[in-house]
Amino acid sequence: YLQNEGLGGVNILNGLITIDTNGNMNVQGVLGATTIKTQRLVMQGDVGSATIPAGSTYVEIDNPDVKENSQVLLALRTLVNLHLSVSYTGTGRFVVSLPSAQSENINFDWWVIGKQ
């Protein structure tokens, strides 16, 4: 057991891995796993929302974590009968496009999944 009596948190490698008395774990490096099972996933950083303005067919989104081989997942927030697509992915940015300009703003959420 580590801290079997729960008197304090656990600090490993001078703070690179810490576990507090509530069971919250922080890892400063990369956490690798074959499977991760969770009831709730909270993402920070590579998720966001954007809008393709009315009359336009695309929007460019700057994100320093995007690489040429990153995957970008999209979810529409505006009810329309058309598809969004990621038309370009490059270092530091990606472009989301529509097949034709719309008369209203098109809102969507995005999630960047980086590949190494």
N, C-alpha and C positions, 0 to 999 in steps of 0.2 A: 504494500500500500504506500502511496504517497500522501502525506498529510492525513493519515487515517482518522485523526481526531478533529480535523477541520479547523485547526487553530489559525490558519492563514492560507494564502494562496500558494501556488507553486510557480517558481521562477527557474527556468532552465536556460542555460547558455547565456547568462547575463541579459535576460529579457527577450531573447529571440522567440521563446515560447513561454507563455504565461497562462495559468489557469487560476481564476479567482475563486472565492469561496462559494459562489453561486453556480460554478461549473462553466462559466464563460471562458472560452479558450481563444487566445490570440497568437497567431503565427506570423512572424515578420518575413519569412521566406515563402517558398512555394510549397503548398500542401498537395501531395499526390495521393490518389486513391483509385482503386479499381471501381468501387461503387460508393456513392454517397446517398444516404437515406435521410430524408428530412420531412418535417411537416410544413415547414415554411422556409422559403429562400428569399433573402433580402440582398439585392444587388446594389453595389455602389460603384460609380465610375462610368462604366461602359453601357449605360442605359440612358435613354432620354426621349424627349418628344420634339416634334418639329411640325412645320406647316408648309405645304406647297401653296403659295398665294393664288387667289383667284386670277385666272388669265395666264398662269404660268404652267409649264409642263414638268418642271423639276425644281429641286432645291439641293444645294450643296451643304454638307454638314462636316465641319471641321472637328476632328477628334485625334489627338496625338497618339492614341493607342491603336489606331487603325493601321493595318499593314495590307499589302497587296493581296495576301491570301486569307485575310479575315473574312468571316461570314457575318452578314448583317441580317437579322430577323426583323420583320416589319409587322405591325398590327394597326389596321385602320381604326380611327376614332370618329370618322365621318362616314355616314351611311351613303355609299355610292355604289353604282353597278359597274365597277371597273377595278383593275388590278394595279397595285403599286409594284415597282420593281427597283432593285438596286442596279443601276445602269453603269456604275463605275465604282471601283474600290481601289484606292491607291494609298501611298504612305501619307498618313495624317488626315485623310478625308474620304468621304464617299458621297455618291449622288443617288438620290431617289427620284424616280421619274414616273410620269403618267403617260398613257398613250395619246391623250389629247387634253388641251386646257379645259378647265371647268369654270363655271360661273360663281363658284363658292370656294372658300378656303378648304383645303383637304388636310385634316389633322391626323397624325399617326404617331405611334411610339416605335422606337427602334432599340435593338439590343445587339451589340457587337460581340461576337465570339472570336477571340484571337486564336490563331494557329501558330505553332512554333516550328 
